[in-house]
Amino acid sequence: MNCSPSYCNLFPGFEISHAKGHKLISIDGEEYLDLFANFGVTNLGHDTRVAQAAKDQIDKCMMIMTSDLINRPAYQLAEKLVEITKFPPHSKVCFGNSGAEANEIAIKLAHWNIKGIGLSFINAFHGRTLGILKHSASKKIHSQGFQIERPIYIPHFGDLFAIDYIEDVIFKKLCDPSEISYLITEPIQIEGGVVVPEKDFHKKLAKLCKENEILLIFDEVQTGFKRTGKFFAFQEFGIRPDIITLGKAIANGFPLSATISPLMTWGIGAQGSTFGGSVVSCAASLKTIEILEKEVDISAIERIIGNYLRQDTPPIVGISGMGAIWSMTFPNQEIAEEVRLEIFKKKILTIPCGESSIRIEPPLTIDPEELIMAMETICKITKEVGNRVIKYL
Ligand SMILES: Cc1ncc(COP(=O)(O)O)c(C=O)c1O
């Protein structure tokens, strides 16, 4: 065991051998139903057409350094991303390798345009590399032991109270808005427990940023690529941020991220990376987007998960979600984990989030019949654990 001790093992004893669509198969040949999509990466499941696109590219040419050399997959993908984000046509795309890197590029770009400090939300998660770490405030372990300079945090993500807090506390007591460069936020906080904001929250936040010349960065690393219904979550909220960051599902499993903005005016050499925008990942991404555009509609998933979770099953104390990303919250972490591991025994894979929640985030191509059966099982197990533990609460 030489892997970093920071790695965990969410499914004890389950070693993955291979995958078929939305099933993961163990080395003993047992099939498990995927309700977590590698934390929102494999939105198409294990799609052989995406794999074939990558293989075809590998056979043609496996490596071209996109930040220095012209190549069709990366240039086509940049054009496609500007098209589907509906950003202004002169917007530019800077490729990277991970969500954390995309966010670091976004912050660097914000500084390029406006010098100043940053704002981010309590409970946000934007990545764990040193540059972005200070903007993540969902778990202490992410930054424990590192003395980092922190940004100004905003409490109460999703609640209109947060807007008042920015105006009444941050602007009046902590720093003048002219000293602020950017505000980075997720459209919905996912690692923080799947917190869906109040209606109008993002519209008011965007207005406040615009009025005070603060750049608004939307971290769509986990919400992008139809996870919430539309291609990107900012489109659900009727706003357009100044900068967006994409990762995870962008190439359905191949490492790639993108930072997109109409404000990218920096010069040659200002940003780039050896593998950022790898031709193989870009080819996989173009195929992923083509399939998402033609085939994926998540309304059945939203209806099925939402209807089951709204049944008010004790010991669930709260549910939240939209589109194909949901969470159910339990009175404490022990109960949440007990339920999750019982669900795992039935060969259904779910993941934790927040303090004491279970996250359901299936591939967007999951068969609705199978999802119904899985949700039946999840509700049944939840009730059974509830019957056992409720008398002790
Ligand atoms: C919203 C959000 N931003 C950034 C990241 C970091 O992405 P990566 O793990 O690819 O660095 C994640 C990962 O879960 C995320 O959910």
The ligand as an SDF file (V2000), in Angstrom:
LIG
                    3D

 16 16  0  0  0  0  0  0  0  0999 V2000
  -16.9830   22.3090   -7.5640 C   0  0  0  0  0  0  0  0  0  0  0  0
  -15.6180   21.6940   -7.6340 C   0  0  0  0  0  0  0  0  0  0  0  0
  -14.5670   22.4560   -7.9400 N   0  0  0  0  0  0  0  0  0  0  0  0
  -13.3270   21.9580   -8.0330 C   0  0  0  0  0  0  0  0  0  0  0  0
  -13.0910   20.6270   -7.7840 C   0  0  0  0  0  0  0  0  0  0  0  0
  -11.6900   20.0850   -7.8740 C   0  0  0  0  0  0  0  0  0  0  0  0
  -11.5580   19.3540   -9.0330 O   0  0  0  0  0  0  0  0  0  0  0  0
  -10.2810   18.3690   -9.2070 P   0  0  0  0  0  0  0  0  0  0  0  0
  -10.4500   17.2790   -8.2160 O   0  0  0  0  0  0  0  0  0  0  0  0
  -10.3890   17.9050  -10.6330 O   0  0  0  0  0  0  0  0  0  0  0  0
   -9.0750   19.1990   -8.9680 O   0  0  0  0  0  0  0  0  0  0  0  0
  -14.1540   19.7890   -7.4600 C   0  0  0  0  0  0  0  0  0  0  0  0
  -13.9210   18.3680   -7.1630 C   0  0  0  0  0  0  0  0  0  0  0  0
  -14.7090   17.6880   -6.5780 O   0  0  0  0  0  0  0  0  0  0  0  0
  -15.4520   20.3370   -7.3830 C   0  0  0  0  0  0  0  0  0  0  0  0
  -16.4970   19.5780   -7.0550 O   0  0  0  0  0  0  0  0  0  0  0  0
  1  2  1  0
  2  3  1  0
  2 15  2  0
  3  4  2  0
  4  5  1  0
  5  6  1  0
  5 12  2  0
  6  7  1  0
  7  8  1  0
  8  9  2  0
  8 10  1  0
  8 11  1  0
 12 13  1  0
 12 15  1  0
 13 14  2  0
 15 16  1  0
M  END
$$$$
